[in-house]
């Protein structure tokens, strides 16, 4: 599966979870349940995609995604993409 499709799948789960009202740990867990092979790097990339998507206009959803992206970007754990 090409890299962009992997990020798109994470993006879809991220948007869906955020619109369901999930945030922080619950949103993280939801995304990783939907995409077991997701990584923090993909989560951050999918978050940036969501933040730049003009169709996502709900301020709360954007704030939740932004907060999760920042948390994972600063976390920088051992979680890396094998194919990068």
N, C-alpha and C positions, 0 to 999 in steps of 0.2 A: 504494500500500500504506500503510495507516495506520501511524503511528509505533509503536504498541504491537506490531504484528506484526514490524516491523523489529527492535525490541529483543528480542522473543521468539526470533527466529531467531538472533540473536547469543547470547542466553542458552543456547539449546539447544546451539550449537557450543561455547560455553564449558564447560558442564557435561560434554558428551561428551569434550572434550579433557582436562579435568581428571581425569575418571575413567579415561582412558587412561594417566594418569601423566605427562602433559605439564605443564610449568611454565614460567614466565617467557617467554623469547623463543619457545620452541617452542609454547607455548600461544597466545601472541599470533599467531604465524604461522599456526597451525592455524585459529584463529577467522577471520582475515582471508582465508584460502584458502576457507573455507566461506561467508563473507559478504564478498565483495570490496568492497561499498559501505559496510561498517561504518566507524564513526568511533571515536575515543577516547571521545567523549562517550557513544556508545551502549554501548561496552564497559564503561564505568564504571556506567552505569545497569543493564545486564544483570548486572553483578557484584553490585550492591546487591540486585537481585531474587533472585539465587542465595543471597546471604548471609541473606536473610530467608525463604527457602523452608524450611519445616519438614521437607520430604522429603529435603533434602540434609543428611545427618548425618555424613558422613565428615570427620573433623577435618582430614586432610591436604588433601582437596579444597577445603574452606573456607579453609584457610590459603593455598593456592596462588591461589585466586580473590581473596582479600583482598589479597595482595601485588601481584598484577597490577593490581587496581583502584587501589591507592595509587600505584603507579608511574605509571599513566596519568593519574590525577587531578592529580598534582604536575607531570607533564610539560607538560600544557596546551598542546600544540603547535597548529599552524595548522588542525588537523583539526576542522572544525565541521559541524554538520548544516545543510543548506541550508534545510530546512523548519521550523526552530525559530524 
